[in-house]
Amino acid sequence: MSQITVEGGKPLVGRVDLKGAKNLVTKAMVAALLGETPSILRDVPKISDVEVVQRLLELHGVTIDFDDAGVMKLDPSKVKSARMVDIDAHAGSSRIPILFCGPLLHQLGEAFIPDLGGCHIGDRPVDYHLEVLRNFGAVIEKLPNGTRMTAPNGLHGAKISLPYPSVGATEQVLLTATKAQGLTELSGAAVEPEIMDLIAILQKMGAIISVDTDRVIRIEGVETLNGYSHRALFDRNEAASWAAAALATGGEIMVGGARQQEMTTFLNVFRKIGGAFEIEDDGIRFKHPGGALQPVVIETDVHPGFMTDWQQPLVVALTQATGLSIVHETVYENRFGFTEALVKMGAQIQIYRECLGGNPCRFGQRNFYHSAVISGPTQLVGADITVPDLRGGFSHMVAALAAQGTSNVSNVQLISRGYEHFLEKLEALGASFSFTE
């Protein structure tokens, strides 16, 4: 699946159904390490990030049964240490291993993590994570190929303040604090729906967690946790991606499993652009109603703002809007690399260092190209494209499907990190493509 040839210019029409969110499912799998009894997780997508975490858990002695219906059973009763070389071999393309540390320190008194991978969309420093773990009492030793951690005196509650509402660091605190002795107070926490769903899972396991309206989360440590039974939150990033695909190609896509509440901010922007949607009992129907699309100004932000993962596929649709649109990226400083391929296909996009759109952000005056101006409408034409990362890659696929002519898209396997059966879904929507070995 390294390369596919796409024949563009056809509206995408039909239905796709969502499984659980990539950004929740993998963390829920790690949470199972904390339990004394097996856990059951439903709506687990068959994506490569899930496969990576499954292999890592199995390396650590967790028994996993994963069926075709998306039900995963995880039994942590025989948790053990794993060799650094084995962890490194299985985790090179994922950043999830850093979240194993708290649970493994509780279960085994030690943890190993390799140097981390993931999409190259900007700095994702592990410093937050390491500092969090030090606050809990972990002793950290840097090794040539990774990091070793121990907890000679166990882990204890801590008062932690994040300089930015990092989702990963918030997850680290939650997964570590639930069994740490005493009270943990986290200020500046992320409160994304996936975080709240992880909190729901931990509460099912026996954790005591409260969330205040001022981004403060308090966790009272408990001695033991049991397994959980949980249906994962739907993947709102995938929902937004298919919505953008419908808009960019002039089509209509019913996204089964999508819910209005978690999509409110996206739906407002989608409507401002000129897209139409219908909220149904089993999902949301997204469509291009005809007529001209309108330009918008978007500033990405942490929840409840406009998600950074939403902007990339939507930029493709904005190339078809009449006028100037502005996208100000405030979450990752290097997320506009994907626009180079769009420009190659005929889009008019300029990237700027300045904070465009209204509000200065933490990347201002730091020489990062983190604002984009999109001028449209422009006719996209087929081109040879190399997928750079997960969300950018899906955006390239959308552009190829919206373009006139033929596109050769390589490195397609990156998209499978976060989109289950995406080629089968495209085929069901009427996309025309073929495989190239």
Secondary structure, DSSP 8 states (H G I E B T S, - for coil): --EEEEE-----EEEEE--B-HHHHHHHHHHGGGBSS-EEEES----HHHHHHHHHHHHTT-EEEE-TTS-EEEE-TT-----HHHHHHHHTT-SGGGGGHHHHHHHHSEEEEE------SS---THHHHHHHHHTT-EEEEETTEEEEE-TT--B--EEE-SS--HHHHHHHHHHHTTSBSEEEEES----HHHHHHHHHHHHHT-EEEE-TTSEEEEE--S-B---EEE--B-HHHHHHHHHHHHHHT-EEEEET--HHHHHHHHHHHHHHT-EEEEETTEEEEE--SS-B---EEEB-STTSB-HHHHHHHHHHHTTBSEEEEEE--S-TT--TTHHHHHHTT-EEEEESS--SS---TTTTTT---EEEEEE----B--EEE--SHHHHHHHHHHHHHSBSEEEEE-GGGGGGT-TTHHHHHHHTT-EEEEE-
